[in-house]
């Protein structure tokens, strides 16, 4: 064993450093579902900055140093407070905010979001066919993003109002009618945040011909 360890010492050190990097500094996250359409597509791989908010002990949720504050509009990865599954959603409300959905319209602290540049399209279904979709730019509380609704799909379009407690965040998927988010799993405590998704690394059409989507490589996530 000792000769083997000695001859592979460099490789083992590399693995340790790589493991530390991925669990404490930065990571990548493949997108398996359409819950963040149109911002993120199935087959995207995003770069996640694990030091955006807190420095944590590797392989734990224990924060040792606060480095930044999560903001409305940030796209983040986190562990689901319900079952620990890693998810990626958008922060729409921060501690102290009162958030509500009325017939699909987001309300924040008593102010309704504004929607512009609406465009109709079709959304492919998981197993067969497609359904009408509607995309728009949603603006509220100084942040904006492109969101999508699926008018023909039965979904939870009314929620709240709820006030976000201290050190917690309310998450929504940009694909509002096809996302398991804080409407279903509750608010997300800060210690369950993994990091902020900042950029696309690579992308491929995993639902079609698996060809790379070169136009998405390196794209900033807004």
C-alpha positions, -999 to +999 in steps of 0.1 A: +000+000+000+027+025+009+045+022-025+012+027-043+004+058-022+039+071-028+037+066-066+002+081-068+007+109-044+004+136-070-029+122-083-043+118-048-034+154-039-051+166-071-083+146-062-083+162-027-079+197-041-105+191-068-129+178-042-123+208-020-129+231-049-162+216-059-176+214-023-164+248-011-155+272-039-173+265-072-194+238-088-213+230-119-250+220-121-267+202-150-303+213-157-325+182-160-360+198-162-378+227-177-387+244-144-365+274-152-375+279-189-369+301-207-339+313-187-324+278-184-331+248-207-328+211-203-292+202-212-276+234-199-248+231-175-244+261-152-214+274-132-222+279-096-203+303-073-203+286-039-187+317-023-214+341-034-230+342+000-212+321+026-179+302+030-189+268+044-170+238+057-166+213+028-194+187+026-215+205+052-241+233+056-220+250+083-212+286+073-179+300+088-180+334+071-207+355+055-195+369+021-226+384+005-263+388+008-288+369-015-308+394-035-341+393-053-336+380-088-306+358-080-307+323-096-295+299-069-289+263-062-300+249-029-310+218-010-348+213-008-360+218+028-384+190+022-362+161+010-327+175+004-329+173-034-307+198-051-328+224-069-322+256-089-347+284-088-349+322-086-351+342-054-382+364-057-386+375-020-361+381+008-365+382+046-393+406+056-410+406+021-446+397+018-451+377-013-483+366-031-495+352-064-529+362-077-540+344-109-504+340-118-494+376-112-466+380-086-472+406-059-444+418-037-450+440-006-484+449-020-472+459-055-481+439-085-454+429-110-455+444-145-454+422-176-443+434-210-431+420-244-454+391-242-449+364-269-469+332-275-453+299-284-454+262-278-439+241-249-429+205-256-445+181-231-424+155-213-439+125-231-458+136-262-472+167-279-470+203-268-490+229-250-493+267-256-469+289-237-467+326-230-434+343-223-430+378-208-406+401-191-416+403-154-405+435-135-410+440-097-391+455-068-362+466-090-355+433-107-367+417-138-365+384-156-381+365-185-408+341-173-432+316-189-467+305-182-486+275-196-523+287-198-537+252-206-519+234-178-535+230-144-512+248-120-510+266-086-515+303-098-528+316-064-507+316-033-503+335+000-498+362+010-469+350+032-442+370+049-407+356+045-391+349+079-356+359+089-327+342+071-351+325+046-359+331+009-389+325-013-381+307-045-400+305-078-391+288-111-392+310-141-415+284-158-442+293-133-468+266-142-442+238-143-420+243-112-418+227-077-407+257-057-416+275-025-453+272-032-449+235-025-417+231-005-418+262+016-393+290+021-356+280+020-334+288+050-301+305+042-280+276+054-295+254+026-283+278-002-254+262-021-244+291-044-254+315-071-256+303-107-238+329-128-230+316-162-237+287-187-207+264-192-220+242-220-254+233-235-268+204-256-302+196-269-308+165-247-345+164-258-337+163-294-305+154-314-280+160-286-263+186-307-244+213-288-261+247-285-230+268-291-249+301-289-256+294-252-220+286-242-207+313-218-240+331-216-245+351-184-275+341-163-298+370-155 
